[in-house]
């Protein structure tokens, strides 16, 4: 095995790239980068009935969006089926595997008997040591189709020295002779994984701990072939806040849906790396800092808990920390994926983009996601007369009488700026004895159609003299 670290992410394309799969990909990517190695991508598409092109596209698109670039070409497992079968026949020729002619009914009987006797439901090995020539065995089989099974050790233990779980021991009596080739000659997942990992030079396997039993079975295949077993690390699964296995009700969505919910890739990476891996109480890491610090020794054995509120808070932190110009560009690039984003995109000419970037400091302070950011920016491109939300209507019903005088003060400004507008509005409030909020709130409602917005004087500056005054006049005329 090469001295260079080689990891792999090997999803099954039977659905979207879910959040647990994304974390597994991230851990593999970080481990490879930390050790100056490579991460490969293998699409495990041997389940031909359930594998779809749409799922493959979603996986690749999700990894791209997350910024987890794999090395080399994408490998498709099904395309290597001939190689997998060759290895099975090699084991058969060496007497390390055998043909099994047990029928489906016989296998069902074995399982039922094992349950009655309180044993694990395992194949009983009846075709393992018949002896005789293959011709004699075929005669006994009476035309049945055979699968090829591994001659797994019956005595002793299979031990996995796992980098996360520690030493895990499996009594060999509980591990039956697993199927390598199905009766139609196609390879099973267990065989394909071992052959692919060996041929791809994989040195480290990092995957969910639901694969631990698979690890024992796969190690037996490695040992039968005389191949070096990769170093294994089985990471705990992600649970919901209630401790139950993560499901859609907890937020177990496809990665593409997190983009549609307005999360930044950097924030999602940071959140995912903290699900099961820790550096004391530290929460925030740049990507370079993650690569520098990541080590399997800091991955815990207990299940991590997914908390959408924490993810939103982390995303808000990242948005506020992103320079205004960069965040503007990120928002624009993400608009096609956001609800109603195409409409906003159609109105983003150079002038509107400049307004958006100018308004960004106030917008991002009030948003935790790009969806909220886009929603907060709607006032910039809203058509006149503005649609008023319920809160804005309530505010205007109580304070519209201030608008004519405010329009006059604002029209008189020589320099249209937030500072000048604020001075004029404060002067009006002082002269009339009104509270500033009582005066500013009708301004906000008339200018944005909302009860909340970025600082109202910033809104006036961003909208500009003509647009601001036109919107205010619309409300006076109402």
C-alpha angles and dihedrals in degrees: 000000000000121000088226115092113247120181129175139205109213113182125176110235096223094110144350126316098268125205094260091053090048090054091049090052090048093051091049091047094048093046091051093047093045090055097041091250138121137261118214128201120223121180107212097210100155091119093082096180095055102030113098137185089230091058092048090051091048092051094049093043091048093052091047092051092048089052094241101140114186125211124251128353124331110261120218114207098207091059088063096054093114091056091049091052091049090058092050091052090048089058090045092052091050093051091246092115133031143198116260121199099184112143126229089253092052091050090051090051090051092052093048093049091049091052092050090052093045095247128131109270100257138155107263098221096240094150095043104090107020094131122203128090124310088251090058091047091049089053091054089048090060097211098315117147115249134222120205115240131191116244094234120192112268098199133053128015141297110223128199114197095204122194091219107023096039121218110354119186128201120189105230091223087069093053112074129200101288123216115256099176126025122227090266090056096253118135123247125237092253094058096040093053094052095046093046094047090049095046092045091052094239110180100177129036114199115179144129120303089241083081095061095103089046087054091059092049092046092049088057089055091049091051093047089054094044091238126145112257115234119240108264134212120179112196123205118259122252117256132193123254089269091059094249122127109283114267138163091276089062094049100272094154133149115274089245089061091056087057089051088050089058104253122152116236091230092053093048091049090051092048094047095049089056091055098096100346124083144182099195111282095330112130109175126063133166114226091256090051090051091052091048095049104034116117132151090232088076094053110105127221097228123086116268118231121230114222117184092193091057090048090052091049091049090048090052089052091053092048093052091048093051115095112253095244092049093047090049090054092046091051092049092049091048097046094092088062098045126088106268090359095128090061092053091045091055090059097047104106120156092275094050092046089054090051091049093053091046091052093045098096091060095037098053093049089066100041134078097181137031088248090060089043092053091045091051090051095054092098089066094065101024116134120240131281089045122229107240123218118222094264093051091050090051092050093049093048088062102035110026090109089074094060101079093055092043090051089054092050092048094046088057094057113118094196117039105216140127091253094050092045092050092050091051094048093046090050090052092049092050093048093049096039091237122142114253092239091053089057099036096050096063087047090054093048093047094046100043108018087233138102090225132040142137115297106313095228090052087051090055092051095046095048092048131222100289098045093043095050092044092054092048092049090052089061094046089053092050 
